[in-house]
Amino acid sequence: MAFSVLEKTTQLYTANFVDETGVGIPSASLNTLTMTLYDAITNAAINARSTQNILNANNVTVSTSGLLTWTMQPNDNAILNAGLAQELHFALFQWTWTSGTSKAGKHQAAFSVVNLANVA
């Protein structure tokens, strides 16, 4: 389900990374973690976040229990089409880990960015 954020604001997003059995994946077990942030209509990358490394980098942390915390920056919530009252954005998280064999997971977050009048 999509949530709303105001244009050009700092927000906090959290999600739990779990393996195929529902157990949290600690940051030390992750081999890779990337994020692609994009506009739903044009698929254009937002704020240069195209398969960006976010494994405890680029405003993202993962705890020992698998809790991802992303501090969204104002440019993460930029409006690309000024003619829209709201814009749907997606953040696609992709990760790999090893637990005897190589494994992969994905999580997609959908959120609408509210276009505010007179935002610089």
N, C-alpha and C positions, 0 to 999 in steps of 0.2 A: 504494500500500500504506500502510495506517495505521501510525503509530508511537504509542508510549505516553508520556504525561507524568504526573507526579504532581500531584495537586490543589494549586492555589494556589502553584505554584513558577514561578520564572523559567526559561525555556528559550530556546534559540536555534534558529531555523528558517531554512534557506537554500534558494533556488531560482534557477535561471537563466532570465531572460527572453530569448527568442529570437524572431526574425522567422520568416516562413514558409519561409525557406531554412536556418534553423538558426543564423544569425549572432546573436550577443548584441546586445541593444538597450541602448545606454548611457542612463543617466539623463537626459542632456541631450536625447535624442531623444524621450523620453516626453512626451506632452501631458497625460495623466491616468493616475493609478494609484490604485485604491481597493481596499478590503478589506471584506468582510462576514464576520463570525465568528458562527457559529450552531450551535445544538444540532440534531442529526440527527432527533430524535424530534418536537420541538415547532416547529422552525424559528425559535425565539426567538433574537434577537440577543444576543450575549454582550458584556459590558463596553462597551456603547454603540458597538460597531463594526458599524454598518450603512451600507454604502457610504461608509465613512470615507476621506477623503483620506489616503493614506500615501506620497505622492511625496516621499521624503526627509523624512518627518514621522511623528509618532505611533509612535515606536519602530521605524521601518522606514527602511532606506537601500537605495539601488541604486547599484552601482558603475559605473565607466566601461565595464566589460565586460558589464554586464547582470546581475550577481549581486545578487539581493535578499537582504537579511539582516533578519530580524524578530526583535527581542528581545521574546519573549513575556513579558508582565507577569503577576504572580500572579492578577489578576482575569480575565485571558484564559483561565485554566485553572480556572475556578470550576465546581463541580458544581451543576447546576440541580435535579436530582432526587436527593435524599439517599438514596432507597431503592435506587438502583442501585450495584453494585460498580464499574462503569465506565460512562462516558458517551461516546458518539461525537460529536465536534465536527468542523465543516468550516470552513475558511478559504477563501473565494472571492476570488481576486485578479483584477481586471479592469483592462486598460490600453488606451490608444490611443497611436498614434504616427503621424507623417507621414513617408513616404518616397516622395515624388512624389504619392501619394494617401493618403487617410486609411485607417488600418488599425487593427484591434482584436485583442486577445488575451485569453485567460482561462486561469487555472490554479486547480485546486482541490486543497487539501491536506486529508486526513482524518487525524484523530488521536484516540486514546481517552484520556480523562482518568480516572486511577485515583482512586477515592473513598477517602480515608484517614480512619480513625477519629480523632475528636477534633481535627480541623483547625478552627482558629478563623477 
